Amino acid sequence: MKADMVFGGLNSASIGRRLAAVARSAGLERRVTEHSSRLGLACELTTRGASTTETMLAGGWKISRMVAHSGAGAATEQASVA
């Protein structure tokens, strides 16, 4: 199935508006953007032990430094839980 069939021509701005509306209706006070889901993906993959290359491919990153920066939250969270 093609992505445009699922997302109906959505762009990052319209996805961001939809995520923000859902967050507001759920009572979330934090700002939620389209980038939030990308960061969440990096954190989740890092937590599950994905390699930098796997995370880069999944999130569309071209620079490994960005993956390290985006996945840093997962490492901090794991350390505080431990």
Steps between C-alpha positions, in 0.01 A plus 500: 500500500638839407554760774291759316204261508524481880590859574302665222763754398576621851810709547701562816304815586161331475625199697630739766163675522319168536739377769465829689121475486506141628739596781275791604189282498687243712583771753874498434668825590829433323546627149466212253625536143561274204861485612390354836412171334840486329680555829276240662596256227870558565454452876294185456744344254795589726323343797438183300866478402479603136828595337573854393468392137159340560379812678635725226310301238176493700503873578647627178811646663806548283744588779569254782563790739131590471399148598726518806346835595142382440549171686673664798170535683458124508843450656426763765163344575648151530771626736248668729280192513798280585 
